[in-house]
Amino acid sequence: MPAIVIKSINGVQPAAQPLIKDGYSIITSDLLSSGSGRSAETGITMRYKTRGNVYKLQLKFKGEVDKVASVLAQIRAFTLTVEFYDPAVTGGYVTADFYSGDPTFVPNGEMAELSVNLIEI
């Protein structure tokens, strides 16, 4: 895995990178229509996919307070265009539009931690 997993957020490289070992998880899921579900008559599940491989990035940053705080400022935008490394689906960098979940910022003296989920729009 490359050292830079988040190449850019809204065209700017973040001052800190997520922790590779336990701070960078990629989840892909399918969005299903409201008609999906288990049939009451047959008990068979019916899935009607409206969109596949929707990304959710689970990120944890750790580093100097000013660098991690600058990442927090970057993800405050209403929408985020993120270029990130996806080893499983594409084997390379992908660009997608996201919104951020509720961030958790924990300052610890000169160091800080930031945990946040980015969910594809």
C-alpha positions as CSV (number, residue, x, y, z in Angstrom):
1,M,0.0,0.0,0.0
2,P,1.4,3.4,-0.8
3,A,2.3,5.9,1.9
4,I,-0.2,8.4,0.6
5,V,-3.6,6.8,0.6
6,I,-5.6,10.1,0.5
7,K,-4.1,12.0,-2.4
8,S,-6.4,15.0,-2.1
9,I,-9.5,16.4,-0.5
10,N,-11.1,19.1,-2.7
11,G,-7.9,19.3,-4.7
12,V,-5.6,19.7,-1.7
13,Q,-3.3,17.0,-0.2
14,P,-4.2,16.7,3.5
15,A,-1.4,17.7,6.0
16,A,-1.7,14.3,7.7
17,Q,-2.4,10.8,6.3
18,P,-4.7,8.2,7.9
19,L,-3.0,5.5,10.0
20,I,-2.3,2.6,7.5
21,K,-2.5,-0.2,10.0
22,D,-5.8,0.5,11.7
23,G,-7.0,3.9,10.4
24,Y,-7.9,3.2,6.8
25,S,-10.8,1.0,6.0
26,I,-12.8,1.0,2.7
27,I,-16.3,-0.4,2.7
28,T,-18.3,-0.8,-0.4
29,S,-22.0,-1.6,-0.4
30,D,-25.0,-1.8,-2.7
31,L,-27.9,0.6,-2.5
32,L,-31.2,-1.3,-2.8
33,S,-34.6,0.0,-3.9
34,S,-37.5,0.2,-1.4
35,G,-39.1,-2.8,-3.1
36,S,-36.2,-5.0,-1.9
37,G,-36.9,-7.4,1.0
38,R,-38.2,-10.8,1.9
39,S,-41.4,-12.0,0.3
40,A,-44.1,-12.8,2.9
41,E,-45.5,-15.4,0.6
42,T,-42.4,-17.4,-0.4
43,G,-39.8,-16.3,2.2
44,I,-37.4,-15.6,-0.7
45,T,-35.3,-12.4,-0.5
46,M,-35.6,-10.1,-3.5
47,R,-32.9,-7.5,-4.0
48,Y,-33.3,-4.7,-6.5
49,K,-30.0,-2.9,-6.7
50,T,-30.2,0.8,-7.7
51,R,-26.4,1.4,-7.3
52,G,-23.4,-0.8,-6.6
53,N,-20.0,-0.3,-5.0
54,V,-20.9,2.9,-3.0
55,Y,-17.9,3.8,-0.9
56,K,-17.6,4.5,2.8
57,L,-14.1,5.4,4.1
58,Q,-13.4,4.9,7.8
59,L,-10.4,7.1,8.6
60,K,-8.3,7.8,11.7
61,F,-5.6,10.4,11.6
62,K,-3.0,10.8,14.3
63,G,-0.2,13.4,14.4
64,E,0.7,17.0,15.4
65,V,-2.3,19.0,16.5
66,D,-2.0,21.7,13.8
67,K,-1.7,19.1,11.0
68,V,-4.7,17.0,12.2
69,A,-6.7,20.2,12.8
70,S,-6.1,21.2,9.2
71,V,-7.6,17.9,8.0
72,L,-10.6,18.6,10.3
73,A,-11.0,22.0,8.6
74,Q,-10.8,20.3,5.1
75,I,-13.6,17.8,5.9
76,R,-16.0,20.6,7.1
77,A,-17.0,21.4,3.5
78,F,-20.5,20.4,2.6
79,T,-19.3,18.0,-0.2
80,L,-15.8,16.6,-0.6
81,T,-14.1,15.4,-3.8
82,V,-11.7,12.8,-2.5
83,E,-8.9,11.0,-4.4
84,F,-8.0,7.9,-2.5
85,Y,-6.2,4.6,-2.9
86,D,-8.5,1.5,-3.4
87,P,-6.4,-1.7,-3.5
88,A,-9.5,-4.0,-3.6
89,V,-11.9,-2.7,-6.3
90,T,-9.6,-0.8,-8.7
91,G,-6.0,-1.4,-7.5
92,G,-5.3,2.3,-7.9
93,Y,-6.5,5.7,-7.1
94,V,-10.2,6.6,-7.3
95,T,-11.9,10.0,-7.2
96,A,-15.4,10.2,-5.7
97,D,-17.7,12.8,-4.0
98,F,-18.4,12.3,-0.3
99,Y,-19.9,14.0,2.7
100,S,-18.4,13.5,6.1
101,G,-20.0,11.9,9.1
102,D,-19.6,13.3,12.6
103,P,-15.9,13.8,13.3
104,T,-14.3,13.0,16.6
105,F,-11.3,15.2,17.3
106,V,-9.2,14.4,20.4
107,P,-6.4,16.8,21.2
108,N,-3.7,15.3,23.5
109,G,-1.2,18.0,24.2
110,E,1.0,18.4,21.1
111,M,-0.6,15.4,19.4
112,A,-4.2,14.8,18.3
113,E,-6.4,12.1,16.8
114,L,-9.3,12.6,14.3
115,S,-11.7,9.8,13.4
116,V,-14.3,10.4,10.7
117,N,-16.3,8.4,8.1
118,L,-16.6,9.8,4.6
119,I,-19.7,8.5,2.8
120,E,-20.1,8.6,-1.0
121,I,-22.9,10.8,-2.3
